[in-house]
Amino acid sequence: MKNILLVLILCLITSCSIRTKGQDGQPGKSGTSGAGTSKTEKPKFNQELATSLGADKYGMKVYTIVMLTTGPTKIEDKAKKGELMKGHLANIGKLADEGKIIVAGPFLEENKETFRGMFIFNTKSKEEAEQWVKTDPAVQAGVFSYEIFPWYGSAALPMYLKHHKEISKENP
């Protein structure tokens, strides 16, 4: 019994150790892939890209987050509600195509703040973000209300949208 236990422990220990092949046939380090993992390698700074994205010296910029909340209007008619949501999604697509909205999506669970979804707008102006959110048919109908907050994040955030179109088979 002791021998079986000893063999199991040895198997467990050796199976938890990961070795990789390093560069030029040299042994790698545990838990690393060997290729492109040098701690001294840093991506080359791209001033043109940073400028085009409006990045500060940290690669960051100010955006505006709009938190959609449950509005005062309750619509029971499923067809009318469906049309409003269709218009809501079309408006998001339009704002994204115009480069105004960077992130949009619903929250998947109820919460005490009654947040229903969020937008990250590509502007530091709360007033401009409010103008844009007011173009949403569901906001206009009172199904959604909103709260607006300034937010500091990576200036590269808008770059993900072009890749989203490459990976989505359907759009709602």
Disulfide bonds with the S-S distance in Angstrom:
none
